[in-house]
Every structure is written in structure tokens, then in C-alpha cells.
């Protein structure tokens, strides 16, 4: 029951972030929407790891989160003053 509720909440949050990604006025809005989508996908990976009982996916989520963080830092640096 709780996993179904969590799945529905994740789907709604993906929907809202995609809407923000489409109608975002500035590049910063779009970057924040993409970063939020990566966080949501991390929660989806963690939920799938719990449901399937294969906790190796948590390592995948950890690496994906680290790469996402580094990508957002690179984009922020590019938007601020260029590489």
C-alpha cells in the first residue's frame, strides 16, 4: 500500500517537473527542473531497489547522484562565467 502511494507521488512529481522544464522562462529554471528530475529518479531507483530486494541498485543510485551533482556544478559554472 505504501509503495503504491510512493509510486504515485513520484509520478506526480515527475509530471510537475516536466511542466516546469517545458514552461521555464530562464535557463536556470530549466537546470533546476532537470536537477529535480535527477533527484526524483534517484528516489525511483531506491524505491525499485526496495521493492525488488536487490540493494545493488542503491550503489547505482549513489553513483548517479554524484555524477548529477558534478554536472549541475559544471552547468552553474558555465552559466556564471563560462568554462
C-alpha positions, -999 to 999 in steps of 0.1 A, spaced: 0 0 0 27 25 10 48 16 -21 19 23 -43 14 57 -27 51 65 -31 50 55 -67 20 77 -74 37 107 -56 69 101 -77 48 101 -109 31 134 -100 64 150 -91 79 139 -125 49 154 -142 53 187 -124 90 189 -131 85 182 -168 59 210 -169 85 233 -152 111 221 -177 88 230 -207 75 263 -195 106 275 -176 113 311 -185 150 311 -179 178 286 -183 182 285 -145 146 273 -142 153 245 -167 185 235 -149 167 233 -116 139 212 -132 165 188 -146 183 186 -113 150 179 -95 142 152 -121 175 135 -113 167 136 -76 133 121 -83 149 94 -105 172 86 -75 141 81 -53 126 59 -80 158 38 -82 157 35 -44 121 25 -44 127 -1 -70 157 -15 -50 134 -19 -20 106 -35 -39 128 -59 -58 150 -67 -28 182 -61 -49 201 -35 -30 229 -33 -55 207 -6 -72 214 17 -43 251 18 -54 239 27 -89 218 55 -73 247 67 -53 270 70 -84 242 86 -104 236 112 -77 273 120 -76 275 124 -114 244 145 -113 258 168 -87 290 173 -106 270 180 -138 250 207 -121 282 223 -107 296 224 -142 265 239 -157 263 265 -129 299 275 -135 293 277 -172 263 299 -167 281 322 -143 313 330 -161 319 303 -188 343 274 -187 
